Amino acid sequence: MKTKIFFFLSMMTVGSALGWGQTWDLSATMKGVLDNNVLTISTTLEAEAMPEFEWNVPTWHDYNRNDIHEIVIEDGVTSISSWAFSHLAFLTSVTMANTVTIIESYGFYNCYTLPMITISENVTTLEHAAFKLCESLTEIEIPASVSFIGGEMFVLCGQLEAIRVHADNSDFSSADGVLYDKDKTTLLIYPEGKKDATFEIPGTVHTIGDAAFYQSKFESITIPNSVTDIISLAFGACTQLTAITIPYSVTYIGQYAFADCTGLTEVTVEWESPLSVPDDIFQGVNTSDATLWVPTGRTIAYQEDEVWKAFGTIEEYEFSGNETIALPALKAYASNGVLHITGLTPCRPLSVYNISGQLIYQGIAKADEEHIPIIGRGVCIVVAGSQHVKVIQ
């Protein structure tokens, strides 16, 4: 009898070591089964969301999570709950049923050996940091169904070289492996593993998103004068970046925007008056050994500013706002109730006023020409940036 008990206990130990023979009841109708290093999540219902775990600690973490090498999510399971498959150090494969529609926050956080994952074609929501610290991911495709991508999604995914978006996605797009919103007005994520030494932000971009370039490896970057907003941590920890020019079009810079850019030695700004910015945007940068370049005659203004005066050297250079943009000639004419405008700069404000000065149209130019329906007749004024033209209807 003692021999049998010993044998049974030994088999339990061996079973644990081999990663098989363990079942967890996640609900009355959903269970997880670990067998031969494969964790399978299944439900007897047609549709059931994975329940949240107490203290965000999945039940298999109390077993031996290092035994989980593969995950299979079967039909009927509609969600991957927060932290469900986090910290699985030996996970290399995930199979996801098309019934899954949401991957919640930190769902695959710190699965640093996971080389690839195929997101279900019906997933609509990727919550905050769902794939953060998945260091072995090299590329990922966002399916057409995804309409929401949370912050810090691929932060610290150091080998990620490309994010690709399905052409039919109506909310997001990609170009050269970089993630944007659909119209490419917001740059969302530049993959940390992308190896290009230089990068030029497209002229359609207005906003550089939260942590968009975090830990990127490029040595230089060009910010076009279409950009107005640089969000928090946008260039955080870009340690190989040595110089950057911030165009006069930028009106907002968030916290820690250039924090820990330890190689940064030159910053050029184009504002006549110092932009009001948080005092931590250059945290971790040795600004006392760096040079700030400012427009001619503006040194004193920057020396008196609480943030910009931290630069050890402030030098001047000749700058005129008109030098940065080669503006095409603005032209407009009216025909059959439509105002035809050419010579526009995409992503720049466009306004139309009547002769009394009332605003009758306001928007952003989407291309170098626009065709705007106008009610009524008479004289109107088209204003695009610093240019304007009178039109008689």
N, C-alpha and C positions, 0 to 999 in steps of 0.2 A: 504493500500500500504506500509506504513512504517513497518507494522507487517511482510509483506512478505519479504521486504528487510532485516529486522533484522533476520528473520528465515534463509534466504539464507546465510547471513554472518555468522550466528551461525553454519550452517551446514559446511561451509568452514573451520571454526575453528575446529569443531569436526573432520572433515575429515582429517585435518592436524594432529590432535592429534592421530588419529587412524591409520595414515599412508596409506591413500588411496586417489585416485582421482587426482594424479599429473602426468603430462606427460611432457617430455623434448624431443625436436627434436635435436638429436645429429648430424644429417646430413639430407639431403633431403630424405634419404631412411632408416635411422636408428633412433630409438627412445628408450627412457627409460620410463617405466611406473611404478610408485609406487602405489601398491594397496594392502591393508590389510597387510602392513609391508613387502611386497615382491617387490623388484625392479627387473623388467624384461627388459633385453636388447634384442632388436630384429631388424632385417633388412629385407627388401623386396628383397634384392639381394641374389644371390647364395653364394657370398663371399664378405665380407666387413670388413675392419679393423676399430676398434673403434677409432674415432678421438682423437687427443691430446687436452687437456683442457688448456685454457688460464691461464697462471701463475700456471699451475699444480693444479688448483682448480676445481674439478668436479662440474657441475651445481647443483647437489643435495646437495652439501655442503651449498649452500645459502638458502636451504629450511629447512629441519630438518633431518639431517643425522641420528639422533638417532632413527628415525622411521624405518630405514632400518634394518630388522632382517634377511632377506633372500635375496639371489641374484640368479636369473635364467638367464643364458646366452644361448640364443636360437640358433638353427642351422643357419649357414650363417655368424655368427660373428666369425672373424678369429683372433682377438687379444684382449687383455685387456691392455688398454693404461696406461701410467705412472700415478701413483697416483689415478687411477680410483676409487678404492674402499678402499682407505686409510682412517684411522681415523674413522672407523665405529664401534662405541663403543658397539653396541648391536648386531652385526652380528654373527649369529650362524650356518648358513648353506649356502653353495654355490653349485649350480648345473651348470656344465660347458659342453656345447655341444662339440662333437668331432671335430667340425670345427675349434676350437681354436687351434692355433699353437704357439702362443707366449704370455707370460705374461711379460709385460715390467716392468721397474724399479719401485719399490715401489708400485706395483699394489695392494697389500693387506697390505701395511705397517700399523702397529699399530692397527690391528684388534684384540685387546687383549682378546676378548671373543670367538673367533672362535676356536672350539675344534678340528675340523678336516676339511680336504678338499681333494677331489679326483681330481687330475690333469688329464685333458683330455688325452686320450691315443694317441693323435696326436700332443701334444705339443712338440716342438723341443727346445725351448729356454726359459730359466728362467733368466731374466735380474737381474741386481744388486739389492739386498735387497728386492726382491719381497715379501718375507714373514717376513721381519725383524719386531721384536716387536710383533709378534703374540704369546703372552705369554701363551695362553691356548692350543696351539697345543701340542699333546702328541706323535704323530708319523705321518709320512708321507711317501708315496711311490712315487718314481720317476719312471715314466713309461719307457718302452723300447725305446720310440721315442726321449727322451731328449738327446741332444748332447752338450748343453751348459748350465752351471750353473754359474751365476755371483757371485761376492763377497758379503760377509755379508748376505748371503741368509737367514740364520736362527739365526743371531745374536740377542741376547736378547729374544730368545724363551725359557724362563726359565724352562718350563715343558716338552720340547721336549726330549723324551727318546730314540727314535729310528728313523733312516732314512733307509728306505728299498728301494733297487733298483731292478727293474724287471730283471730277469735272462737273458733276451734277449737284454738288453741294451748293445751296443757295445762300449760305452765311459766311463761308470761309473759302480761301483760295491759297495757292502756293506758287512760288516761282523760284527756281533754282534751289529748292529744298527749304525755303524760308516761308513761314506761315504768316498770312495776312487775313484781314477781313475780306469779304467778297469783292469790294471795290478797290482794294489795296490802298485805302486811306489810313489804315492802322496797321503798323508792323507789330505782330504779336510775339513771335518767337523766332529767333535766329539760333539754329541748333549749335550746341556747345562744341560738338565734335567736327564741325565744318572747318576745313583746313585752309581756306582761301586767306591769303595774306592781306588782301584789301577787300573792301565792300563799299558799294555806292548805293545808298538808299534811293529807291525810285522816287521820281518827282511827284507821284500821286499821293505820297504819304503825308498825312497831317500830324499823326500821333505815333510816338514810339512808346510801345506798351510797357507795362510793369515787368521789370526784369527781362525785357526783350532780348538784350544782348549779354545777359549775365554769364560771366566766365568765358566769353567768346575769345577766340585765339587770333583774330586779325590784328595786324600791326597798324593799319590806318583805315579810316572810314570817312565817307563824305556824306554830310547831312545837307540835303537840299533846302532851299528857302521856301519850300512848301510846308515844312514842319513847323508847327506852332506849340506842340506839347511834348515834353519829355517826362515820362512818368517815373515814379519812384524806382530806384535800383536799375534803371534802364541799361546803364553801362557798368553795373557793379562788377568788380573783380575782373575787368578786362586788363590783365596785368601786362600784356604785350603792347598795349596802345601807348604810344609815346607823345602824340600830339593830336589835338582835335580843334575844329573850328565850329563855333556855335553861331548859326546865322541870326540876323536881326529879326527874322520872322518868328523866332521862338519867344513866346510870351509866358510860358509856365515851365518850371523845372521842379520835379518832385524830390522828396527826401532821398538821400544816399544815391542820387542819380549817377555819380562817378566815384562812388566809394570804393576803396581798395584797388583803384587803378594805379598800382604801385610804380608802373613805368612811366606815368604821365609827367612830362617835363615842360610842355608848352600848351597853353590854352589861348585860343584867339576868339575874341567876341566882337560882334558888329554893332552893339547898341551904343548910341550916343550917351545915354544915361544908364548906369548899372541896373540890370534887372534884379528885382527883389527875389531872393532865393533862400531856401532853408540853409541854416548854418552848417548842416552836415552833408552837403552834396559832395564835398571832396574829402570826406572822412577816410582816413587811412592813406591819403596822398600827401607826400612831403611837399606841400605848396611853398614852403620857405625856400626850397631849392629850385622851384619852377618859375617859368616866365609867363606872365599874362600880357597878351598883345591887345591893345585897345585903340579905337580910332584917334586920329590926331587931335590933340588939345583936350583929351578927356582923362589924362592921368590923375589929376587931383580928385576928380569925381570918384574914381575907382579906389584911390588911396583912402578916401573918407568912408567908403562903404564897409560895413562890418564883416562881410564875407570875402569880398574880392581883395581887400587889403592884405589878406593873409599870404598872397603871393610875394615871394622874396624880391622879384624883379617885375616891374611894370614898364613895358615898352610901348611906343606908339607906331602906328602905320597909317598910310593914306587909305581912307575908305570913303566911298560914297555909296549909299544904298542902291543907286542906279547901276553901279558897276557889277553887282552880283547877278542881275537878271538882264538878259538881252530881250527886251520887250518887243513883240511884233506890233505892227501898226494896227490900232483898233479901228474897225470899220463897222458900220451898221446901216441897214436900210429897212423900210417897211413895205410889205406887199401882202394884200388880201388879209389884213388883220393879224399878220405874223411879223414879228420883229426879228430880222436875220442879223446875227452878230458874228463877226470873224475877227481873228487876231487875238483871241483870248489865251490866257495862260491857265491850263487846267489846274483845278484845285484852289483857285484864287476867288475871292468874293466878287460877285457880279450884282449890280443894282441898277434899277431903272426908275427914273423920277419923271413926273409930268412937269409942265412948265411952271406950275405953282410950287414946286419943290416937294410934292407929296410922293412918298415911296409907293410905286405900283408893282414892283417885282424885286425880290431879293433871293439870292441863292448862291451856289458855288458852281463855277464853270466845270463841267465834266469833260469837256474836250476843247479843242481850239476854236470851235464854233458852236453857237447855240441858236435855237429857233424858238422864240417865245411868243405865244398868243397874246395879243394886246387888244383890249376892248376900247373902242372910241377912236377919235381922230385928234390931230393936233401935233404939238411939238413935245418930244420926250428927250431925256438926257440919259445916256447909257454911261455908267461908271464902272470901270474895271481896274482895280488897283489905283495907280496914280494917273491913269488915262481916262478921258471922257470924250464923248462925241454926241453931237446934237442930231436928232432924227426928226424929219417932218413926215407925218403920216398922211 
